[in-house]
Amino acid sequence: MSEIGKEKEFREAMAAGKWRIQKSPSTDAYVYYPREIAPGTGADDLEWVEPSGLGTIYTYTVVNRRAEQGGPYNVIMVDLDEGPRMMSRLEGVENDAIEIGARVKARLSEIGGQPAVVFDLATGA
Amino acid sequence: MAKPSDLRGKAAVVGVATYGSGEAPGNTEMDLAIKASKLAIEDAGLTLADIDGIATCSTSNAMWPLSVIEHLGIKPSFIEGTCIGGSSFVEHMLPAAMALEYGICNAVLVCYGSVQRTGEMDRKAMAKARATMAAYDYETVYSPPMPVGAYAMAAQRHMHQYGTTRENLAEVAVAARKWANLNPEAFMQGDLSVQDVLDARPVSSPFTVRDCCLVTDGGGAFVMTRADRAKDLKKKPVYMLGAGTAAWHQKITNLPDLTVTCASQSGKEAFAMAGMTPAEVQHLMLYDAFTINPVLFLEDLGFCPKGEGGRFVSDGRIAPGGSLPLNTNGGGLSCVHPGMYGVYTVIESVQQLRGEGGARQAGQIDVSLAHGNGGVLSSQCTAILGTDAAL
């Protein structure tokens, strides 16, 4: 007997329009990306929770893609307010205006036909 | 119980060679690995029949050691195939030294070959195959340019946190080029200024193409034996005084502080085994896949305080004529970078310790540090090497 894996659960939820991270009640730790047990502690009580969606840009890069392939785009790393760090894109901002430390807010979107969490600048958060 | 420091000086590198560095059209990765191996065995004054240990890996073949064993026609009693990226061949030294010390084997061949520049299975074809094989990883959807994007984001964070400048990073590339200009084997030669680096084609901010390693072919190999046997061989032995290996993550998002790599662990372990401090190291080979690498590793290995690496490399200290010769072959930035470059860090350290550096010889060197990096700052492997004067 085996239960389905966390990756499949996560991807099915994303396809249904729900982005969730994990929390271990016994250690109070949040986990993302989804894992079977909590990294470091091995806690096996991970449950799905809805994140606040708020975070702070930790670092970023602007990729110099050729114009005919779509032009430059950004890749950012966001420290979620819950703790985990994730990779994403910042939308709605010129690439040269991206700043480390900026507050951002998650939004479920699509990139290349795949569901993906992207971020917008958060005002007053 | 035995302790790590028992291994200090017990094994030695007795033969080294490179083959096909730069462009080697008409070769396979096996061709280059084997030709480099033959030369390294000859350099040691040994024959293929003496080789009873093998350490090798390839990013294109998960069971690569079997292919090498078959190609060589050997029946080894020690086999090491750990593949943790470009650091792998520095990693191989520690298990090789242990196997030698316990008498599991008597002579270990460490070898690598890559034709990622001119081969049919070139860098692009490999990237495509890997993307097909890789499991869903939560990040590919954002198209991070890997590996460069990971290092670029580490550099961006280092600049933000410590005031490191673009010019500081460019100094790493400029010093590497100055060394390359003294090395006939170096693939990229010619004048390169800080301004040239800054004005080059942007790749992934803050990096331009001159912050990034080359994409070349190349094979490299070295042979290790126990120290007592090394004394009777052809060349001056280079002893392994200390070694350490560390890995904390695979994806760059999982390194908690992008300005602190696990070289802080591998270096501590290597120095502890050697019973030495950074002040005793006269020559460094720090895997420079990108200009930020030596900056991070100098800090993490204890050569300067955290955050000072950019300024540390910016006064000519690491260039020819400087007080801390670093990446004296020209590095991955200007000499050669065949995918997993780590084997070259050991080879160049050995050549400098033997005094075989020719025009690029950095004076009389008795202690050198070879440091391999793998993945996206993921694995870090440090080896401290020395002549008999350092024993």
Boltz contact constraints between the chains, C-beta under 6 A:
constraints:
  - contact:
      token1: [A, 33]
      token2: [B, 138]
      max_distance: 6.0
  - contact:
      token1: [A, 59]
      token2: [B, 153]
      max_distance: 6.0
  - contact:
      token1: [A, 59]
      token2: [B, 156]
      max_distance: 6.0
  - contact:
      token1: [A, 59]
      token2: [B, 157]
      max_distance: 6.0
  - contact:
      token1: [A, 61]
      token2: [B, 149]
      max_distance: 6.0
  - contact:
      token1: [A, 61]
      token2: [B, 152]
      max_distance: 6.0
  - contact:
      token1: [A, 61]
      token2: [B, 153]
      max_distance: 6.0
  - contact:
      token1: [A, 61]
      token2: [B, 204]
      max_distance: 6.0
  - contact:
      token1: [A, 61]
      token2: [B, 205]
      max_distance: 6.0
  - contact:
      token1: [A, 62]
      token2: [B, 205]
      max_distance: 6.0
  - contact:
      token1: [A, 63]
      token2: [B, 145]
      max_distance: 6.0
  - contact:
      token1: [A, 63]
      token2: [B, 204]
      max_distance: 6.0
  - contact:
      token1: [A, 64]
      token2: [B, 202]
      max_distance: 6.0
  - contact:
      token1: [A, 64]
      token2: [B, 203]
      max_distance: 6.0
  - contact:
      token1: [A, 75]
      token2: [B, 142]
      max_distance: 6.0
  - contact:
      token1: [A, 75]
      token2: [B, 144]
      max_distance: 6.0
  - contact:
      token1: [A, 75]
      token2: [B, 149]
      max_distance: 6.0
  - contact:
      token1: [A, 77]
      token2: [B, 253]
      max_distance: 6.0
  - contact:
      token1: [A, 85]
      token2: [B, 253]
      max_distance: 6.0
  - contact:
      token1: [A, 87]
      token2: [B, 139]
      max_distance: 6.0
  - contact:
      token1: [A, 87]
      token2: [B, 142]
      max_distance: 6.0
  - contact:
      token1: [A, 87]
      token2: [B, 253]
      max_distance: 6.0
  - contact:
      token1: [A, 89]
      token2: [B, 142]
      max_distance: 6.0
  - contact:
      token1: [A, 100]
      token2: [B, 160]
      max_distance: 6.0
  - contact:
      token1: [A, 111]
      token2: [B, 141]
      max_distance: 6.0
  - contact:
      token1: [A, 114]
      token2: [B, 141]
      max_distance: 6.0
  - contact:
      token1: [A, 116]
      token2: [B, 141]
      max_distance: 6.0
